[in-house]
């Protein structure tokens, strides 16, 4: 059920969490008929592959949501995930737009409440190294969520790997 937790199974079925099992069954049957591999015949292989993938996704969603116990467990996991998102995101801030304090070794940015967002140069360097070690090459930008020191807002601070490398050389 790990992989299922990443996807919204209700969205896969085009349903909502308040739908009854009968309503879910109806959505499942419609989608199963639409994407079932036997209905596609000898059409283009890319289209068949896409339909088979969608059919398997729909079938996996139905298996979890059709059983009362697994559906309850899935709903609890969804709710726990929603509760983990603890800070409202205000905006994205680029590291280059933040003020660098050489003495303190921190980047800072003013919040609209009058408080501020602060991230140390060490934190930026550590996150950059961690991402490089994870070998995440497709992401050119790195980032972290930082909370305001006064209010409940947070921002996503991002930087380009190339820019950060240049900034470290200048410091």
VENZITA-V89970 format. One record per residue. N is the residue number from 1. BURIAL is 1 if it has 9 or more other ideal C-beta (glycine too) atoms within 8 Angstrom, else 0. Layout:
N:BURIAL / N:BURIAL
//
This chain:
1:1 / 2:0 / 3:0 / 4:1 / 5:1 / 6:0 / 7:1 / 8:0 / 9:1 / 10:1 / 11:0 / 12:1 / 13:1 / 14:0 / 15:1 / 16:0 / 17:0 / 18:0 / 19:1 / 20:0 / 21:0 / 22:0 / 23:1 / 24:1 / 25:1 / 26:0 / 27:1 / 28:1 / 29:0 / 30:0 / 31:1 / 32:1 / 33:0 / 34:0 / 35:1 / 36:1 / 37:1 / 38:0 / 39:0 / 40:1 / 41:0 / 42:0 / 43:0 / 44:0 / 45:0 / 46:0 / 47:1 / 48:1 / 49:0 / 50:0 / 51:1 / 52:1 / 53:0 / 54:1 / 55:1 / 56:0 / 57:1 / 58:1 / 59:1 / 60:1 / 61:1 / 62:1 / 63:1 / 64:1 / 65:1 / 66:1 / 67:0 / 68:0 / 69:0 / 70:1 / 71:1 / 72:0 / 73:1 / 74:1 / 75:1 / 76:0 / 77:1 / 78:1 / 79:0 / 80:0 / 81:1 / 82:0 / 83:0 / 84:0 / 85:0 / 86:0 / 87:1 / 88:0 / 89:1 / 90:1 / 91:0 / 92:0 / 93:1 / 94:1 / 95:1 / 96:0 / 97:0 / 98:1 / 99:0 / 100:0 / 101:1 / 102:0 / 103:0 / 104:0 / 105:0 / 106:1 / 107:1 / 108:1 / 109:1 / 110:0 / 111:1 / 112:0 / 113:0 / 114:0 / 115:1 / 116:1 / 117:1 / 118:1 / 119:1 / 120:1 / 121:1 / 122:0 / 123:1 / 124:1 / 125:1 / 126:0 / 127:1 / 128:1 / 129:0 / 130:0 / 131:1 / 132:1 / 133:0 / 134:0 / 135:0 / 136:0 / 137:0 / 138:0 / 139:0 / 140:0 / 141:0 / 142:1 / 143:1 / 144:1 / 145:1 / 146:1 / 147:1 / 148:1 / 149:0 / 150:0 / 151:0 / 152:0 / 153:1 / 154:1 / 155:1 / 156:1 / 157:1 / 158:1 / 159:1 / 160:0 / 161:1 / 162:0 / 163:1 / 164:1 / 165:0 / 166:0 / 167:1 / 168:1 / 169:0 / 170:0 / 171:0
//
